[in-house]
Amino acid sequence: MLSALETEGQGNVTTNLPVQSLINAHPFSRYQRVIFVICFAIVLLDGFDTAAAGFLAVSLQHEWGITKQALAPVLSAALIGLSIGSLLAGPIADKYGRKIVIGISVGFFGFTCLLSAFVDSLDQLVFLRLLTGLGLGAALPNVVTLMSEFCPDKSRSFVTNALFCGFPLGAALGGFISAWMIPHWGWRSVLVAGGLFPIVLSIVVFALMPESVRFMAAAGRSSKKIAYILSKITSREVLESDFVVAAPVPHSITAGLSLILSRPYIIGTLMLWLSYFMGLMIFYSLINWMPILLKDTGIQPANASLISALFPLGGVGAIFFGWLMDRFNPNIVVATGYALTAVLLYVIGHVSDSGIYLMLFVFAGGIMMNMSQVSLAALAAAFYPTQARVTGISWMLGIGRFGGVAGSFLIADLMRRNFDFVGILSSLSLAGLIAAIALIVKQVSSRSTNKPG
């Protein structure tokens, strides 16, 4: 295998140089850090705009005189759009490139979010939130994929998880910004801000963000452009070469959906889908219903909201899981996280009468849940080859979003069946166990087919 050093200072053009081997041979450069900052900003705004409707719900209800039930379409429209956008964007990006899809989708969700600020009916807002979700769903998997393909193998999980931390931080930032902006300028100002910043960022993407060199090598793009980008990563001249990816796909398998569902990958693909589905079922069930569930146990509404807010704060802990995944078997690390999530959910159901312990275990459960869920993106990025990586990640995200929708209906049905707080949390803990088992199955399957874990 030729290294980067072997391509420099020579008078001839080398052949069959694996792109990833060159990236692995150099430390994380300033150029890669610039790419990370742009990607992190996109994920941050993705989190902000995804959660935007929730920040506006009370203001909408007050201004338009609508019921809580009438708000449901507004709150779910973006989630449905996210699923559709994720499913559509993967195959497109694996054919035409990550950068162009990222730039267009960021500009698109910014534009539709900006238009949302000028609606005068609930139906218009629902339609535009659906369109915003399409852009959000297309952007996220492509950003994660592009960044992962610029990372050295030894730090890919750490960097990918650090990138994903932007999503909960964006949602939290949106809450603070909304609390400040709405009293001064009204709820429409939040949508204006949520639209203008992505539009500006889309310009930055087209101006400064490079295309993935792994994608360009796999697609047979210009070796001159690949060498130019690699030179900026290594800070040394890289000669033109017949650049290749380390593990080319067999000619009998086409890129995209057919590859991730092909025999070597299908079990791992289905297990990733199942894990992400179950994880989002837990996440959105608790985000949407925990304040009501805690209130029904006798906790004051203000305290119920405060305790519930502790759950999503654990997203930043994903950096620690990324560090573990780069050093130990990543499937086992994440499976352990889901198993511990199941245990903590069960415990939460039994400590609702003890304020301090309830807060402690809700926070701990949120950390473990968020670390596990965020880490699945890094797990998928490592599992799929370059030719189908965006498709693999985006379909996992898209299928998983339906778990979020299913979670809301599940809790409503359990309440209709008179399940108490203990019963509901115990039921949700089963989803955590299923996710853990799915990743164990993925690990066993990957070992038997000699595919990456």
Residue pairs with C-beta under 8 A, 6 or more apart in sequence:
1 18
1 21
2 14
2 16
2 17
2 18
2 21
3 21
3 22
3 25
4 21
4 22
4 25
4 26
4 230
4 234
4 236
4 238
5 25
6 14
7 14
7 17
7 22
7 238
7 239
7 241
8 236
8 237
8 238
8 239
10 239
13 239
13 240
13 241
13 242
14 239
14 241
14 242
15 241
15 242
16 241
16 242
16 244
17 241
17 242
17 243
17 244
18 243
18 244
18 245
18 246
19 213
19 214
19 217
19 226
19 230
19 243
19 244
19 245
19 246
20 153
20 214
20 245
20 246
21 246
22 230
22 233
22 234
22 238
23 150
23 151
23 152
23 213
23 230
23 233
24 152
24 153
24 154
25 234
26 152
26 233
26 234
27 152
28 151
28 152
28 155
28 159
29 232
29 233
29 234
29 235
31 232
31 233
32 150
32 151
32 233
34 208
35 146
35 147
35 150
35 209
35 210
36 147
36 159
36 162
36 163
38 201
38 204
38 205
38 208
38 209
39 143
39 144
39 146
39 147
39 163
40 162
40 163
40 166
41 166
41 201
42 102
42 106
42 139
42 143
42 166
42 198
42 201
42 205
43 140
43 143
43 144
43 163
43 164
43 166
43 167
43 170
44 166
44 167
44 169
44 170
44 173
45 106
45 110
45 170
45 194
45 197
45 198
45 201
46 109
46 136
46 139
46 140
46 143
46 166
46 167
46 170
47 166
47 167
47 168
47 169
47 170
47 171
47 173
47 174
48 170
48 171
48 173
48 174
48 177
48 194
49 78
49 109
49 110
49 113
49 132
49 136
49 170
49 174
49 194
49 198
50 78
50 82
50 133
50 136
50 167
50 170
50 171
51 170
51 171
51 174
51 175
52 78
52 113
52 174
52 178
52 190
52 191
52 194
53 74
53 75
53 77
53 78
53 129
54 75
55 174
55 175
55 178
55 182
55 187
55 190
56 178
56 182
56 187
56 190
56 191
57 71
57 74
57 75
59 182
59 186
59 187
60 66
60 71
60 74
60 122
60 125
60 187
61 67
61 68
61 71
63 187
64 122
66 122
70 122
73 122
73 126
74 122
74 125
74 126
74 129
76 405
76 408
77 126
77 127
77 129
77 130
77 133
78 129
78 130
78 132
78 133
78 136
79 133
79 284
79 401
79 404
79 405
80 130
80 133
80 401
80 405
81 129
81 130
81 131
81 132
81 133
81 134
81 135
81 136
81 137
82 133
82 134
82 136
82 137
82 397
82 398
82 401
83 133
83 137
83 398
83 399
83 401
83 402
84 133
84 134
84 137
84 398
85 105
85 133
85 134
85 135
85 136
85 137
85 138
85 139
85 398
86 137
86 138
86 140
86 141
86 394
86 395
86 397
86 398
86 401
87 137
87 394
87 395
87 398
87 399
88 134
88 138
89 101
89 105
89 137
89 138
89 139
89 141
89 142
89 390
89 394
90 141
90 256
90 257
90 390
90 391
90 392
90 393
90 394
90 395
90 398
91 256
91 257
91 391
92 101
93 101
93 141
93 142
93 145
93 390
93 391
93 394
94 215
94 255
94 256
94 387
94 388
94 389
94 390
94 391
95 255
95 256
97 211
97 212
97 215
97 216
97 219
98 142
98 145
98 146
98 149
98 211
98 212
98 215
98 390
99 146
99 205
99 206
99 209
99 210
99 211
99 212
101 138
101 139
101 142
101 390
102 139
102 142
102 143
102 146
102 205
102 209
103 202
103 205
103 206
103 209
104 138
104 202
105 135
105 136
105 138
105 139
105 142
106 135
106 139
106 198
106 201
106 202
106 205
107 135
107 198
107 199
107 202
107 203
108 131
108 134
108 135
108 138
109 131
109 132
109 133
109 134
109 135
109 136
109 139
109 198
110 135
110 194
110 195
110 196
110 197
110 198
110 199
110 200
110 201
110 202
111 195
111 199
112 128
112 131
112 132
112 135
112 195
113 128
113 132
113 191
113 194
113 195
113 198
114 191
114 192
114 194
114 195
114 196
114 199
115 128
115 195
116 125
116 128
116 129
116 132
116 191
116 195
117 188
117 189
117 191
117 192
117 195
118 188
119 125
119 128
137 394
137 397
137 398
137 401
138 394
140 167
140 397
141 377
141 390
141 393
141 394
141 397
142 390
142 394
143 163
144 160
144 163
144 164
144 377
144 381
144 393
145 212
145 381
145 389
145 390
145 393
146 209
146 212
147 159
147 160
147 163
148 156
148 159
148 160
148 378
148 381
148 382
148 389
149 212
149 213
149 214
149 215
149 386
149 389
150 212
150 213
150 233
151 159
151 160
154 326
155 326
156 326
156 378
156 381
156 382
157 321
157 322
157 323
157 325
157 326
157 330
157 375
157 378
157 379
157 382
158 319
158 322
158 323
158 325
158 326
159 322
160 322
160 377
160 378
160 381
161 318
161 319
161 321
161 322
161 325
161 374
161 375
161 377
161 378
162 318
162 319
162 322
164 315
164 318
164 374
164 377
164 378
165 315
165 316
165 318
165 319
165 374
167 315
167 374
168 312
168 313
168 315
168 316
168 370
169 315
169 316
171 312
172 312
172 313
174 190
174 194
177 190
177 193
178 187
178 190
181 189
181 190
181 193
182 189
182 190
210 229
210 232
211 221
211 225
211 229
212 386
213 226
213 229
213 230
213 243
214 245
214 386
215 221
215 386
216 222
216 225
216 226
216 243
217 226
217 243
217 244
217 245
217 386
218 244
218 245
218 248
218 385
218 386
218 387
223 240
223 241
223 242
223 243
224 240
226 243
227 238
227 239
227 240
227 241
227 243
230 238
231 237
231 238
245 385
245 386
245 387
247 385
248 385
249 255
249 259
249 385
249 387
249 388
253 259
253 262
255 387
255 388
255 391
256 387
256 388
256 391
257 388
257 391
257 395
259 265
259 384
259 385
259 387
259 388
259 391
260 266
260 269
260 384
260 388
260 391
260 392
260 395
261 269
263 449
264 449
264 451
265 383
265 384
265 392
265 451
267 441
267 442
267 445
267 449
268 383
268 442
268 445
268 446
268 451
269 392
269 395
269 396
271 438
271 439
271 441
271 442
271 445
272 376
272 379
272 380
272 383
272 392
272 396
272 438
272 442
273 395
273 396
273 399
273 400
274 434
274 435
274 438
275 334
275 338
275 376
275 435
275 438
275 439
275 442
276 373
276 376
276 396
276 397
276 399
276 400
276 403
277 399
277 400
277 402
277 403
277 406
278 338
278 403
278 431
278 432
278 434
278 435
278 438
279 338
279 369
279 372
279 373
279 376
279 400
279 403
279 431
279 432
279 435
280 373
280 400
280 401
280 403
280 404
280 407
281 403
281 404
281 406
281 407
281 410
281 428
281 431
282 341
282 345
282 369
282 407
282 428
282 431
282 432
283 312
283 369
283 370
283 373
283 404
283 407
284 403
284 404
284 405
284 407
284 408
285 407
285 408
285 410
285 411
285 428
286 308
286 311
286 428
287 308
287 311
287 312
288 407
288 408
288 411
289 408
289 411
290 304
290 307
290 308
290 311
290 362
291 301
291 304
291 305
291 308
292 304
293 411
293 421
293 424
294 303
294 304
294 307
294 308
294 352
294 421
295 301
295 304
296 421
297 352
297 353
297 421
299 307
299 352
303 355
307 358
307 359
307 362
308 362
310 359
310 362
310 363
310 366
311 362
311 363
311 365
311 366
311 369
312 366
312 370
313 363
313 366
313 367
314 363
314 366
314 367
314 368
314 369
314 370
314 371
315 370
315 371
315 374
317 367
317 370
317 371
318 370
318 371
318 374
318 375
320 371
321 333
321 334
321 337
321 371
321 372
321 374
321 375
322 375
322 378
324 333
325 333
325 334
325 375
325 378
325 379
329 443
329 453
330 375
330 378
330 379
330 382
330 453
331 379
331 439
331 440
331 442
331 443
331 446
331 453
332 439
332 440
332 443
333 375
334 372
334 375
334 376
334 379
334 439
335 435
335 436
335 437
335 439
335 440
335 443
336 436
337 368
337 371
337 372
337 375
338 372
338 432
338 433
338 435
338 436
338 439
339 432
339 433
339 436
340 368
341 365
341 368
341 369
341 372
341 429
341 432
341 435
342 429
342 430
342 431
342 432
342 433
342 436
343 429
344 361
344 364
344 365
344 368
344 369
345 365
345 425
345 426
345 428
345 429
345 432
346 425
346 426
346 429
347 361
347 365
348 358
348 361
348 362
348 365
348 425
349 421
349 422
349 423
349 424
349 425
349 426
349 429
350 422
351 357
351 358
351 361
352 358
352 421
352 422
369 432
372 435
376 396
377 393
377 396
377 397
379 439
380 389
380 392
380 393
380 396
381 389
381 393
382 452
382 453
383 392
383 446
383 451
383 452
383 453
384 391
384 392
384 393
410 427
411 424
414 423
414 424
414 427
415 424
419 427
442 453
443 453
445 451
446 452
446 453
447 453
